[in-house]
């Protein structure tokens, strides 16, 4: 698997896209710091960007890479290589190089701004870790979609829909359901509903750590009340890990049974 | 070498292979023939483990291929359509495949044989169809594996490359290797194959020597024998 991972990363590094992604984050970091002129404020703005943008880029990159490397996959399948290592290797190749671009691209400007001497370093690290988590989750989901759809256009369509649903529509539906059922106790329901959406979960995880109760919202408040800050952070990290492991397991399962 | 027992493969409602039993013995050239859509490529892909059979068992060198990948170390495969990652150069591709198989081999005689020296540094995306097929052949014959599977090896080759390919196949045969070929060029098959199997509608219609098929159909030459089989079954 490591060999496949190596070649996928190598392939991505040659394809220029990871540089574009890296430069984009570098620019974003510099602009945010310049506009906010304050580290902790920049971190909050960055959170909003990361939570929407990272999933989108992970999804698109994942689908695009899968369809683009079909020839490579076909070549590998006839070689004495385990099937699951081909797909998991390619997945990790994309997800890890995207995470690297994110971490280095955002990390550099903040480090130069004096992050290492400030108190926000932990908040910032958590932000980057969450970003990496979201990349891993959404690239895995994208790979799943691509594995199930031979048709590129369909695959792209479903992937974008998935992102739109989890990033925008889910919240709307959730809020509406809260209003409709407002006369019932909704604590457990909203906890579960939050955990079912990795984007919501990441938002709460970051806000819990930043300790900004004004931005927490209803679910965040329930989260804090239920689990306290530390347990809440721990629990949401755990659920995020499950969100990575389950789609990865399905890539493994599906790739074993697929015909090429 | 290869034993196939009661193999079935359905793609949805489309039954591509239904009940193939086949035994390919060690050594010699074995040709798989059949009209378009008779399941030749699917059969080969089943042997390679690229297509998972709906039912049935396949053994390569007496080991079941189900959930197994190590047996592919003994197989060199030439795919029907040469699809390569287009942003790699020929040299890089050779290096990569060597690294993946983890096997030592010397590709220079093959590069000379197919006159590929001039394109070694070109990107695969810029090569013509015939040159791609030559690279494809190079990658297949580079490793000295006991079983060689060639899916339409002649497609797109110029006459010189074709002659060299035939020489190469004869050489490998003398070394005692098993070579499985599919082809639509009957003269090529007649020249190379020791034994043929004829697939029709996903089943084995005939297995034996070319002379046997001529006798069975009462035809003088191989091409007409095949044509008789097809018209009889489709008329």
HADDOCK unambig.tbl for C-alpha pairs under 7 A between the chains (distance, minus, plus):
assign (segid A and resid 3 and name CA) (segid B and resid 100 and name CA) 6.98 0.50 0.50
assign (segid A and resid 69 and name CA) (segid B and resid 85 and name CA) 6.96 0.50 0.50
assign (segid A and resid 71 and name CA) (segid B and resid 83 and name CA) 5.26 0.50 0.50
assign (segid A and resid 71 and name CA) (segid B and resid 84 and name CA) 5.35 0.50 0.50
assign (segid A and resid 71 and name CA) (segid B and resid 85 and name CA) 5.70 0.50 0.50
assign (segid A and resid 72 and name CA) (segid B and resid 84 and name CA) 6.16 0.50 0.50
assign (segid A and resid 72 and name CA) (segid B and resid 85 and name CA) 5.37 0.50 0.50
assign (segid A and resid 77 and name CA) (segid B and resid 50 and name CA) 6.49 0.50 0.50
assign (segid A and resid 78 and name CA) (segid B and resid 48 and name CA) 6.47 0.50 0.50
assign (segid A and resid 78 and name CA) (segid B and resid 77 and name CA) 6.75 0.50 0.50
assign (segid A and resid 79 and name CA) (segid B and resid 72 and name CA) 6.30 0.50 0.50
assign (segid A and resid 79 and name CA) (segid B and resid 101 and name CA) 6.98 0.50 0.50
assign (segid A and resid 80 and name CA) (segid B and resid 69 and name CA) 5.65 0.50 0.50
assign (segid A and resid 80 and name CA) (segid B and resid 70 and name CA) 5.74 0.50 0.50
assign (segid A and resid 80 and name CA) (segid B and resid 72 and name CA) 4.74 0.50 0.50
assign (segid A and resid 80 and name CA) (segid B and resid 73 and name CA) 5.27 0.50 0.50
assign (segid A and resid 80 and name CA) (segid B and resid 101 and name CA) 6.59 0.50 0.50
assign (segid A and resid 81 and name CA) (segid B and resid 69 and name CA) 6.28 0.50 0.50
assign (segid A and resid 82 and name CA) (segid B and resid 69 and name CA) 5.77 0.50 0.50
assign (segid A and resid 257 and name CA) (segid B and resid 52 and name CA) 6.61 0.50 0.50
assign (segid A and resid 259 and name CA) (segid B and resid 50 and name CA) 5.94 0.50 0.50
assign (segid A and resid 259 and name CA) (segid B and resid 51 and name CA) 4.33 0.50 0.50
assign (segid A and resid 259 and name CA) (segid B and resid 52 and name CA) 5.97 0.50 0.50
assign (segid A and resid 260 and name CA) (segid B and resid 50 and name CA) 5.46 0.50 0.50
assign (segid A and resid 260 and name CA) (segid B and resid 51 and name CA) 5.77 0.50 0.50
